[in-house]
Amino acid sequence: MLSIKNLHASVEGKEILKGINLEINAGEVHAIMGPNGSGKSTLAQVLAGNDAFDVTSGEVTLNGDNLLEKETEARARDGVFLAFQYPVEIPGVSNLQFMRTAVNSMRHHRGESEMNAAEFMKLAREVSKQVDLDPAFLKRGVNEGFSGGEKKRNEIMQALLLQPKLAILDETDSGLDIDALKVVADGVNALRSKDRGILMITHYQRLLDHIVPDYVHVLAEGRIVKSGGRELALELEDRGYGWLGIKDEATDADSALSNSAH
């Protein structure tokens, strides 16, 4: 489904991704772990089409289509969803208005009829309960005044409404307490489908206690240096990255620009 071959990307002339190779089949969940500044968020942003990052070489296809040739909006319509590490607030735009517009845009792209206000309200209320988010939040500005956990649950609610082909979750677990982590994990598990691929970026093995991935990859210095099953995440939790010859040193360009891109 998603095929990444020898992907190189830079920002402000500094190379961050240095030859990423990754294949995700429909129905699979892949987790990417790695030290700060290794390129994890850059990979997510490049796949979503953030033009702050320059792809210098390589190929990315989604169901055979060249993803890199498409603008961000086109990628979204084709089913690419990115849950941000730091979800932004959009004052003045209600959650309900925002999500109904997005869902109907996707339906229009697929040649389906749009949902009217009553139909969408019913669906949105059902999904908000699924992620333990008070339906009253639907009337508030997007993420406006939300806590960190509420923002992350709101992101998963968006994914459940949009039903993407490829869901990219950039540290969806960061800043969550135990209860919120379980709610978010349940939402991600509800996204699992034989027709969908999920790419999760995380620092912590604890997320993988709730969402069992098919594969775990270690990304360091812009490359995937080791892959395995969930047991690899457990080993990283126990031993850190030193045994792989990896230092946990942040790359300024990756950290700063990934954050500002949100």
Secondary structure, DSSP 4 states (H G I P E B T S, - for coil): -EEEEEEEEEETTEEEEEEEEEEE-TT-EEEEE--TTSSHHHHHHHHHT-TTSEEEEEEEEETTEEGGGS-HHHHHHTTEEEE-SSPPPEEEEEHHHHHHHHHHHHHHHTTPPPPPHHHHHHHHHHHHHHTT--GGGGGSEETTT--HHHHHHHHHHHHHHH--SEEEEESTTTT--HHHHHHHHHHHHHH--TT-EEEEE-S-GGGGGTS--SEEEEEETTEEEEEE-HHHHHHHHHH-SGGGT------HHHHHHHHHH-
